[in-house]
Amino acid sequence: MRMFRVILLILTGFALAACGADGEPVQPTASLGVGVGSSGTHVGGGVGLRKGGFGLYLGV
């Protein structure tokens, strides 16, 4: 289920980046992190977009 969320966020980022293809350049960003600790392993990530002075970032 968690991996599904990460994949969905990445695909959403690509879709949002495609919206600005004919206008001002959109700068997409992505991050992915894996943590290992005494309670187990966890994965986190996010996607973001920046266009001019506006930025949007979605993370898990």
C-alpha positions as CSV (number, residue, x, y, z in Angstrom):
1,M,0.0,0.0,0.0
2,R,2.8,2.4,0.9
3,M,4.7,1.7,-2.4
4,F,1.4,2.4,-4.3
5,R,1.3,5.8,-2.6
6,V,4.9,6.6,-3.7
7,I,4.2,5.6,-7.3
8,L,1.0,7.6,-7.3
9,L,2.8,10.7,-6.1
10,I,5.5,10.3,-8.7
11,L,2.9,9.9,-11.5
12,T,1.0,12.9,-10.1
13,G,4.2,15.0,-10.3
14,F,4.8,14.1,-13.9
15,A,1.2,15.0,-14.8
16,L,1.5,18.4,-13.0
17,A,4.8,19.0,-14.8
18,A,3.2,18.3,-18.1
19,C,0.6,21.1,-17.5
20,G,3.3,23.8,-17.9
21,A,4.9,22.4,-21.1
22,D,3.7,25.2,-23.3
23,G,4.3,28.1,-20.9
24,E,6.9,29.3,-18.5
25,P,9.3,26.5,-17.5
26,V,8.2,24.3,-14.5
27,Q,10.9,22.9,-12.3
28,P,9.9,19.5,-11.0
29,T,11.6,18.0,-8.0
30,A,11.5,14.6,-6.4
31,S,12.9,13.0,-3.3
32,L,12.9,9.4,-2.0
33,G,14.2,8.3,1.4
34,V,14.6,4.9,3.0
35,G,15.2,4.6,6.8
36,V,16.2,1.6,8.8
37,G,15.8,1.6,12.6
38,S,15.1,-0.6,15.5
39,S,11.4,-0.5,14.7
40,G,11.9,-1.6,11.1
41,T,12.3,-0.1,7.7
42,H,10.3,2.8,6.3
43,V,10.1,4.5,2.9
44,G,9.2,8.2,2.3
45,G,9.1,10.4,-0.7
46,G,7.6,13.3,-2.4
47,V,7.2,15.3,-5.5
48,G,7.2,19.1,-6.0
49,L,6.8,21.7,-8.7
50,R,8.1,25.3,-8.8
51,K,6.9,27.9,-11.3
52,G,8.1,31.4,-10.8
53,G,7.4,32.4,-7.2
54,F,4.9,29.6,-6.6
55,G,6.0,26.2,-5.2
56,L,4.0,23.0,-4.4
57,Y,5.4,20.0,-2.6
58,L,3.6,16.8,-1.7
59,G,5.3,14.3,0.5
60,V,4.7,11.0,2.4
